[in-house]
Amino acid sequence: MNKADLVSNISEKSGLSKKDVETVLNGFLGEVTSALTAGDKVQLIGFGTFETRKRAGRVGRNPQTGKEITIPETVVPAFKAGNKLKEAVK
């Protein structure tokens, strides 16, 4: 399912227009992005938690040349599924 499919499905189930659903979805995604950028968590009880995690720096290897390279520490977004979502997927 892509974003257009999601908007269409929510529109059909809620009775809202696709434009309104897309506006709300874009707002949600923007707020999650802003919170993660600020280092905050977004916790949706029963669904899951969006958060950031530090990935440690490490030594890697360039597969084309075989030369060792240093990969720096970085911060990456992560999602941890909640219990209700885990049970629904089982």
LINMOKA-V537919 format. One record per backbone hydrogen bond with DSSP energy under -0.5 kcal/mol. NH is the residue of the N-H (numbers start at 0). CO is the residue of the C=O. Records with the same first field share a line. If there is no record, write none. Layout:
NH: CO / CO
This chain:
5: 1
6: 2
7: 3
8: 4
9: 5
10: 6
11: 7
12: 8
13: 9
14: 10
20: 16
21: 17
22: 18
23: 19
24: 20
25: 21
26: 22
27: 23
28: 24
29: 25
30: 26
31: 27
32: 28
33: 29
34: 30
35: 31
36: 32
37: 33
38: 35
39: 34
41: 49
42: 40
43: 41 / 47
44: 42
46: 43
47: 43
48: 79
49: 41
50: 77
52: 75
54: 73
55: 53
57: 70
59: 57 / 68
61: 66
62: 60
65: 61
68: 59
70: 57 / 68
71: 69
73: 54
75: 52
77: 50
79: 48
80: 78
81: 46
84: 45
85: 81
86: 82
87: 83
88: 84
89: 85
